[in-house]
Amino acid sequence: MQPCACLEAPYLRVESAAQALTRLRALCPALHSVFLPQDMWCDFWRWRKQEDEVAAHRSVLLLALERGHLGRFTSPVHKYLLDGEHVRSGVPIFRA
């Protein structure tokens, strides 16, 4: 498994988690190829801006990043689904 910026993303206080996720997504193939591909990015970005006043739902990716655990979330993808910067051949990627 190659080193990736997402695996060492620190606990955030300086910038918002959304800004940090945007920056990390550009560097991390697990984020930009598996979790938040381009065809889902705009929808994700719009959804995360909406307040959920009833259940207070939030993105697991944003929560993991805010709490310093994004690497635990993305490391299995790096280890088993990616070959460097690309999704391994034979790995089905489903889109909603």
Secondary structure, 3 states (H helix, E strand, C coil): CCCCHHHHCCCCCCCCHHHHHHHHHHHCHHHHHHHCCHHHHHHHHHHHHCCCCCCCCCCHHHHHHHCCCHHHHHHHHHHHHEECCEECCCCCCCCC
